[in-house]
Amino acid sequence: MFTLKIEQGLELALVQRSFAAKYLEIVTRERQYLSQWLVWPPHAHDEQFFVNFITKSLHDYADNNSLVCAIILNGEVVGNISFNSINHTLKKVEIGYWLSAQHQGKGIITKSLAKLITIAFIDLAMEKVEISVAVDNKSSRKVCELLGFELEGVISQAENLNGRIVAHAVYGLNREHWSAS
């Protein structure tokens, strides 16, 4: 299994079929919570949903268009973080993530995101990392700001989030403003 160690007990692992059952378990338990900020949880009712997601993610990874990783805490899948897209022409990656509610507030996303930023700038030679979050998602916005992202703008009417139209705050981090700490 391809893994990236973040710190003792925390790592990222390239998605694999065996994670489908754990993803389903988390979403079944936390569907309402996750649906606040993600469009797909209301549609994820069986393991096949995640098998399809993982299969597509691995194909996109093989084509060098994305990198989707499970967040593993002490051997357990607790969330997901990814380069949703890798744009080689623009030298830009777009990052997305989600984390089980019971593991929030522990710095897991901040540390995992910092690792992906380093990979983007060092390993992939990207010039920009971008994250788009719902304007009211204060936790995700705080993570972006903690890691030095700048708010580049707000896009109104950006997404139909399970029947609720939301605006997105778009954050960017350019290589010249990033420091590998």
Helices and strands as residue ranges (DSSP letters): E 3-7, E 10-14, G 17-19, H 20-35, G 41-43, H 47-62, E 67-73, E 76-87, E 92-99, G 101-103, H 108-118, I 119-123, E 128-134, H 138-146, E 150-161, E 164-174, G 175-177
